[in-house]
Amino acid sequence: MNTYVLSIGSNAVDKAERLAFGFDELRSRLVVVARSEAYVTPALNGRDADYLNAVAVVQADIDFDSLNVLLKQIETLGGRTPQSKMSGVIPLDLDIVIALGNVVRPGDFDRQYFQIGWNQIKRIWQNINDSDR
């Protein structure tokens, strides 16, 4: 099983429901090993609505590219469209931040919206990573 750490967020009006939908979809397709509590952070641009965020450790028998395609499909099911993004509304955002022990999105990794949740669950990820060695 490959281990990944995901950043999950929404700034839609119904952001709690969108996050719950995202987690339900993830659980139906992957093994969700751990997840942080949901928490609010401001939009990076200072204009758009605040985000509800979470971080999850997932395991899957698929490679990075296949997982990325799956996450984009879930985003679309969750209401994300090119038009919503242009309007500043992100119904569901799912990004792989750590893949197979490597930070693949360092910009996201260093941001508050990831670090809050990461700090809640990184010990679980470290234990998984240590047991894989």
C-alpha positions in Angstrom: 0.0 0.0 0.0 1.2 3.5 -0.8 0.8 6.2 1.8 -0.2 9.7 0.9 -1.0 12.9 2.9 -3.8 15.0 1.5 -4.9 18.6 2.1 -8.6 19.0 1.9 -10.6 22.2 1.9 -13.7 24.2 0.9 -14.7 27.8 1.0 -18.3 27.2 -0.3 -21.2 28.4 1.8 -21.9 24.8 2.7 -18.2 24.0 3.4 -18.8 21.6 6.2 -21.1 19.5 4.0 -18.6 19.6 1.1 -15.8 18.5 3.4 -18.0 15.6 4.7 -18.7 14.6 1.1 -15.0 14.6 0.3 -14.2 12.4 3.3 -17.1 10.0 2.4 -15.8 9.7 -1.1 -12.2 9.1 0.1 -13.4 6.4 2.5 -15.4 4.7 -0.2 -12.3 4.5 -2.5 -9.2 4.5 -0.2 -8.1 3.6 3.3 -8.3 6.7 5.4 -5.8 6.0 8.2 -6.1 9.3 10.0 -7.6 12.7 9.7 -7.3 15.9 11.5 -10.2 17.9 13.0 -11.7 20.5 10.6 -10.5 24.0 11.1 -11.0 27.4 9.5 -8.2 29.5 7.8 -8.5 32.7 5.8 -8.2 32.6 2.0 -4.6 33.3 0.9 -5.7 36.2 -1.3 -7.5 38.0 1.6 -10.7 38.5 -0.5 -12.4 35.1 -0.8 -14.4 33.4 1.9 -12.6 31.6 4.7 -11.8 27.9 4.1 -12.7 24.9 6.2 -9.6 22.6 6.0 -8.5 19.2 7.1 -5.5 16.9 6.5 -5.8 13.1 6.0 -3.4 10.2 5.7 -4.6 7.7 3.2 -3.3 4.5 1.8 -4.0 3.0 -1.7 -2.8 0.4 -4.1 -2.5 3.1 -6.8 0.3 5.3 -7.9 0.6 9.1 -7.5 -0.8 10.0 -11.0 -3.8 7.6 -10.6 -4.6 9.1 -7.1 -4.3 12.6 -8.5 -6.8 11.7 -11.3 -9.2 10.2 -8.6 -8.9 13.3 -6.4 -9.8 15.6 -9.4 -12.8 13.4 -10.1 -14.0 13.7 -6.5 -13.5 17.5 -6.7 -15.8 17.5 -9.7 -18.4 15.4 -8.0 -18.2 17.8 -5.0 -19.1 20.7 -7.3 -15.8 22.1 -8.4 -15.9 23.6 -11.9 -13.6 26.1 -13.8 -16.4 28.7 -13.3 -16.5 28.2 -9.6 -12.7 28.6 -9.4 -12.9 31.8 -11.4 -15.5 33.2 -9.1 -13.3 32.4 -6.0 -15.6 29.6 -4.7 -13.8 26.3 -4.2 -16.5 23.8 -3.3 -13.9 21.0 -2.8 -10.1 21.0 -3.0 -8.1 17.8 -2.6 -4.3 17.9 -3.1 -1.6 15.4 -2.5 1.0 17.1 -0.3 3.2 14.2 0.7 3.6 11.1 -1.5 5.5 8.0 -0.5 7.4 10.0 2.2 8.3 12.9 0.0 6.8 16.4 0.1 5.5 17.0 -3.4 3.8 20.4 -2.8 6.2 22.3 -0.6 4.2 25.5 -1.0 1.2 23.8 0.5 3.2 22.0 3.1 4.5 25.2 4.6 1.2 27.0 4.7 -0.9 27.4 7.8 -3.9 25.7 6.2 -1.9 22.5 6.0 0.3 22.8 9.0 -2.6 23.0 11.5 -4.0 19.6 10.5 -0.6 18.1 9.8 0.5 18.9 13.4 -2.5 16.9 14.6 -1.8 13.7 12.7 1.9 13.7 11.7 2.8 11.2 14.5 0.5 8.7 12.9 2.1 9.2 9.5 5.6 8.9 11.1 4.6 5.6 12.7 3.3 4.3 9.3 6.5 5.5 7.6 8.8 3.9 10.2 7.0 0.5 10.0 7.4 0.5 6.2 11.2 0.6 6.5 
